Amino acid sequence: MYEFVVRGKQGCFILITLDDVFGFPNMTSHFGAYDVRGTAEIQSGNYYVKVT
């Protein structure tokens, strides 16, 4: 599992978690990149969203 986080002021952040990278490093998708399963979380002020 890989995580990337960008932290801002007053507890704001963007967090991207890559749980599974399909075919890495032997095979790419038909678009020429890697498909992943992961999560994105965004916290900004009173707003929060988590997408899986």
Secondary structure, 3 states (H helix, E strand, C coil): CEEEEEECHHHCEEEEEEEEEECCCCCCCCCCCCEEEEEEEEEECCEEEEEC
